[in-house]
Amino acid sequence: MWIGLVQLSSKPGNGLLDSCKGAYVNVLALALNAGDFIKIVKKAVQEMGFDFIQIEDVELFSERSEFYEINDNLINLAIEV
């Protein structure tokens, strides 16, 4: 399980962010390595009607949770995946 912080922007007609032009979101995905994770995330972001801007802080979820406090919602999501 990998985690990263994605910056994305809305494509015209995508109302998921209401009137916001973009957002930063934490993303979780099962992947073999960091490169695979980035490919999976880019594809998912585009399929949801957003433009992928950049991704930061890509690391294994287990490593992130060792050094940082993780929001309960994110932990529950990781358990589901």
C-alpha positions in Angstrom: 0.0 0.0 0.0 1.4 3.4 -1.1 0.3 6.9 -0.2 1.0 10.3 -1.8 -0.3 13.8 -1.9 -1.8 14.7 -5.3 -2.4 18.2 -6.7 -5.2 18.1 -9.3 -7.4 20.5 -11.2 -11.0 20.3 -12.4 -11.7 19.8 -16.1 -14.6 21.8 -17.5 -17.9 20.2 -16.6 -16.6 18.3 -13.6 -18.6 19.5 -10.6 -17.0 17.3 -8.0 -15.0 20.3 -6.5 -18.0 22.7 -6.8 -16.5 26.1 -7.8 -12.9 25.2 -6.7 -10.4 25.1 -9.5 -8.2 22.4 -7.9 -7.3 20.6 -4.8 -4.6 18.6 -2.9 -5.8 15.1 -1.9 -4.2 12.1 -0.2 -4.3 9.1 -2.4 -3.9 5.4 -1.5 -3.3 2.5 -3.9 -1.9 -0.9 -4.1 1.3 -0.9 -6.2 4.5 -2.8 -6.7 6.7 0.3 -6.3 6.6 4.1 -6.4 6.7 4.4 -10.2 3.8 1.9 -10.5 1.9 3.9 -7.8 2.3 7.2 -9.8 1.0 5.5 -13.0 -2.0 4.1 -11.2 -2.8 7.5 -9.6 -2.4 9.5 -12.8 -4.8 7.1 -14.6 -7.4 7.2 -11.8 -7.3 11.0 -11.5 -7.9 11.4 -15.3 -10.7 8.8 -15.2 -12.4 10.8 -12.5 -12.4 13.9 -14.8 -9.5 15.8 -13.3 -6.1 17.0 -14.6 -3.1 15.6 -12.8 -0.8 18.4 -11.8 1.8 16.7 -9.5 2.3 14.2 -6.8 4.4 14.6 -3.6 5.5 12.6 -0.6 5.1 9.2 -2.2 6.0 6.5 0.2 4.8 3.2 1.6 1.8 3.7 3.9 3.5 1.7 6.6 6.5 4.1 6.6 4.2 7.1 6.7 2.3 5.8 9.6 5.5 5.1 11.6 6.6 8.7 11.5 3.4 10.7 11.2 0.0 10.8 12.8 -2.5 9.5 10.3 -6.1 10.6 10.1 -8.5 7.9 11.2 -10.5 8.2 7.9 -7.3 7.4 6.0 -6.4 4.5 8.2 -9.9 3.0 7.7 -9.6 3.5 3.9 -6.2 1.7 4.0 -7.8 -1.2 5.8 -10.6 -1.4 3.2 -8.1 -1.4 0.3 
